[in-house]
Each structure stands twice: as C-alpha cells, then as structure tokens.
Amino acid sequence: MNPSAAPDAGPDRVVVVTGGASGMGQSICEAFAAHGYRVAVLDIDGAGAERVADGIGARGGTAIACATDVTDRGAVDEAVNKVRAEFGAIEILVTSAGLVGFAPFTEISPQAWNRLIDVNLNGVFHCVQAAIPDMIAAGWGRVVTISSSSAQRGSPGMVHYTAAKGAVVAMTKGLAREYAAAGITVNTIPPSGIDTPMSRRSQAEGHLPDNSVMARAIPVGHLGTGADIAAACLFLASEDAGYITGQVLGVNGGSVI
C-alpha cells in the first residue's frame, strides 16, 4: 500500500483515528484517505495532526485535524462533535493513541502506573464511548483498537504498559459481544516489531535493541511498518470483514503465534 498515492474510489465513510499525528496512526490516516474515506486525525500534538491532515488534502484526500488529549473526556467529546459537524456521523474508529513506559515493577510509581493506564486504557474507553452512539444509530460500525503483543506474551520491565494493553484486548472482546447485534464489529490489532518513531525513541533511551537485532528475532526476517498495520485496519473496517468481531489480529511477522 502506498499512502501517498492518489485516492481511490472509496466508500466515503467517516473515520476517526487517534494518535494520528505520527507513526502507525499517521500511516492509518493516510491509508484510509487514499481509499476514499473522510478522516479525522486526532492527536495531543495538534500541530502534527494539522500536518498530517494538510498532507492528505494536498494529495486530494479529505481530512480534518483535532488537537485531542484522549485522557480528557471533555476534549474527546469536543473532537467528536467537531467531526460530526464537519463530516457527519462517525462510522469507523481506530484507537491508535498510546504511550509506552519502562521500569522494573518495584520501581513503577503510582503516578507512572496511572499515566499509562490513563492513556492506553482510559483513552480507549473515552473515545469508544463518545463515538459508538453514531454507530448504534446507524446499525453499522467498525471499531479497531490497537493493543500490543506485550499483552499476549508479557514484557518484563513494562508491566504497567502490558497491563493496560491487556485490558484493551479484554475490552475489545466485551464490546464485540455487546454490540454485535447492533451491526458493529470490534477487533484489536496487537502489533510487534513495527518500526515507528516511538520504538526509535525507546531504542535511543536503551530500552530496546536496534532494528537489526529485533529483525533477527522475527520469523519473516524484517521489521514491519505502519503500512502493515494500516492494511489490517482497512480490512477490518471493510464490508468484507463484517463476520469478524472480537478477534485479535496479530500483525507481527510471526513473532507471536
């Protein structure tokens, strides 16, 4: 998939992507726009969100930016209302906003614990609860949460992050059962080995090995990209995936099976 390509004829559905200013979130925004969706780019980095939305517009796509802290319910509601005013009802939500943390378990402060839970779990709660009424009213909707392979296999030195992402997986399954009869599917993607700005920062801080070392631990022999995550999101948001809900779709090069 080439996110910079000219937009294809698409369904013109309204997509909200959190964490859309960089990394996987940016790739997801650009991929949806390239396929004809109308995209709302939400991120705490308002300038970054504007940059991504402007780039989409320059390539002929349709996007708006909303500076949004997903831990702030008022800010989330304001962003959702802006999307409704500009584009109409929200049909697809991808919760890509996230925050990573590293510390031995006994050294995790209550403040650090609460911060990771707030961004990675409560942020998903706020965004889904704010957007899903539109899907219920329409009798159709797609929610894709971005969790983490850390929730599947456990990651020492990241227990707070792992706990939050594991809860996202559980939330996804609960939502899927609750809203299946309403025509809404809810699935999660737990990435692993994806080359992103966040992973590069973690490498620079000494928390992760470099890309060559990481690639050797992945069965396919190389890291993934944001485009790989975006492709999975596009599929799960499509009509073709209407019989898929409550599932964990690993995009990880075979590193978690």
Secondary structure, DSSP 8 states (H G I E B T S, - for coil): --TTS--------EEEEETTTSHHHHHHHHHHHHTT-EEEEEES-HHHHHHHHHHHHHTT-EEEEEE--TT-HHHHHHHHHHHHHHH-S--EEEE---------GGG--HHHHHHHHIIIIIHHHHHHHHHHHHHHHHT-EEEEEE--THHHH--TT-HHHHHHHHHHHHHHHHHHHHHGGGTEEEEEE-B-SB--HHHHHHHHTTSS--HHHHHHTSTTSS-B-HHHHHHHHHHHTSGGGTT--S-B--BSTTS--
